[in-house]
Amino acid sequence: MKKKTSSKKRTPKRVTPSDRRDKSLRDHLLYLLKGGGAHISFDGAMGDWTSQLAGVKVANSPHSAWMLLEHMRLAQLDILDFSRNSKHVSPPWPEGYWPASEAPTDEKAWIASMTAFKKDLRTMERLVADPRIDLYARLPWGDGQTILREALLLADHNAYHLGQLVMLRKSIGI
C-alpha cells in the first residue's frame, strides 16, 4: 500500500540575502560585544582580580580597577537604558559616570558591580540578537541613534577600558 502524500509542496522558508546579511551582522556584533577577535572579554580582563587590589593605583595612571569597572558599568547602563527607554535621562557628565571613591567599600560591592556589568552586557546582547529589532531604525527619542550605533558604542567603550584594565593588571602584577 502506497502512502498518501500531500499535494501541497513543502519547501523550507527561503532566506533572502538581506536576511542572511542581517543574521551575519548580528553575529558579528555579538562576537564583538563578547570580546571576540582582537578584543578581550570582560572575564578575561578581570580574571581573578580581588577586591583588595581593586583600589590600587599605579604611577601615572589616574584610575584604579574599581574606578574603571564602575565607569564601564555606569556608561554601559546609560547606553542600554537609552536604547530601550524613551524616558531615560543620562546622568550628568562627568560626575555621573565615575565613582566617588577609588576603591569599593567591600568585596560585596566589587562583586555586585561585576555582576551588574555582566547582566547589562547580556541584556544588550539580547537586544542585538533579537531579529524583531531593526538594528538600523532610528530611535524615536534620539537624534539619529540606532541600536546598531549604540551596540557599537558600547563595544568600543568597553574595549577601550578593558584594555586599560589589562595594562593596570600587568602593572600591579596580577
N, C-alpha and C positions, 0 to 999 in steps of 0.2 A: 504494500500500500504506500502510495506516494503522499508525502506531507503536503498540505496546502500551504502555499506561500502567498503572502500578501501581494496584491498588485501594486501597492504603493512602493515607490522607490525609497530606500533608506540610504541617505548619504550623510556622511559626517558634516557637521557645521563647517562651512567654509570660513577660513581665516583670511581676511583681506590683508594686503601688505600693510595698511595703516594699523590693523590690529597687531600684527607682528612687530611693527616698529614701536607701538605703544608698550607692548609687553617687554620688549628689549630695553626701552628707556627706563621703565620701572625697575627692571632687574639691575641695570647699571646704577641707578640711583640707590637702590638698596645695598648693593655691593659697596658703594662709596660711603654711605651712612654707617655701615658696619665696620668700616676700616679696611676695605679691600684694596688691592693693588699697592700703590706706593704709600698708602696710609697705614697708620697703626690703629688698632681697635682700642676702645676705652679700657677694656680689661688688660690688654697688652701694655698699655701705658701705665696703668695704675698698679697692676700686679699685686704684690704683697705689701704695698705702702701702708705703714702703720700710722695710727693717729698720733703716736708720739713724735713722728717725724713730719707730720702734716704742716706744722707751723714753722719749720726750718727754712730760713732764707740763706742764700749763699751770696758771696761778694758779687757786686754788680748786677744782681738780679732783684728786681723790685717786688717780686711776688713769691709767696710760699705756695706749696701744693694746695693748701686749704683755700687760699685766695683764688687760685686758678680754677680749682674744682667748683667753688661757689659761683665764680663769674661765668663759667661754662653752663652750670645748671640754671642760673638766673636768665642768661641770654637765650639759652635753648627753650626755656619755659615761655619767655616772651615771644619768641618766633612761633612756637607751637600754638600758644593761645591766640596770637594774631591770625594764624592760619585757619582757625576753626571758630572764632568768636567775633562777631561783628561789633560787639560792645567792649572788646578788650581795649584797655588803655595801658600803654607801655610805661614802665617806671621812669623816673627822671634820670637823665644821663649826667654824669657817670655814677652817681651815688647809688642808684637803684640796681646797678649791675655788678657791684662789688661788695664783699662782706665788710663789716665794720672792724673785724679782728683779723689778725694774721694767722690765728690757729683756731681749730674747733674747740668748743668748750669741753668736749669729752669724746670718747670713742663712739658713743651713740650718735652724736651729731655728725661725725665723719662718715659713719656707715649710712646714716639716713640721707645724707647728701649724695653719696654714690648711688644708693638705691633709687632715689628720686630721679637722678640724671638718667640712669638706665631705663627706668619706666617711661620717662618722657621721650627718650630716643626711640623706644619701641612703638610709642604712640605715633610718632612722625613716620616711622617705617610702615605702620598700618595705613596711614593716610596715603602714602606713596603707592603702596601695594594695591589699594582698592581701585579696581577698574571702573567703578561708578564715578570716581572723582576725576574730573577733567584737569589734568596737570597744567594745561595751557590757559584755562579760563581765568580771566581777571577776577580777583576777589572784589566783590561789590563794595566793600567797606575800605578798600585800599586805594592807592593811586597808581595802579598798574601792576601790582604784585600778583603772582600766581603761586600755586602750590609748588610748581617746578622751581620757581625762583627761591621760595622760602626753604625748600629742601636743600637746594644747592648752597644757599647762605648758611644754613645750619651745618652742613657737612664741612664747608670751608672754614667756618669759625671754630668748629670742634677740632678740625685737623691742625689748625694753627696752634691752638692752646695745648692739644695733646703733644705736639712737638716740643713745646716749652716744658711740659711735664717730663718728657723723656730726658731732655737736657738737664733739668733740675735733679731728676732722679740720679743721673750719672754723676753730677757734681756732688751730691750728697753721699754717693757711694752705695746706693741701694742696688 
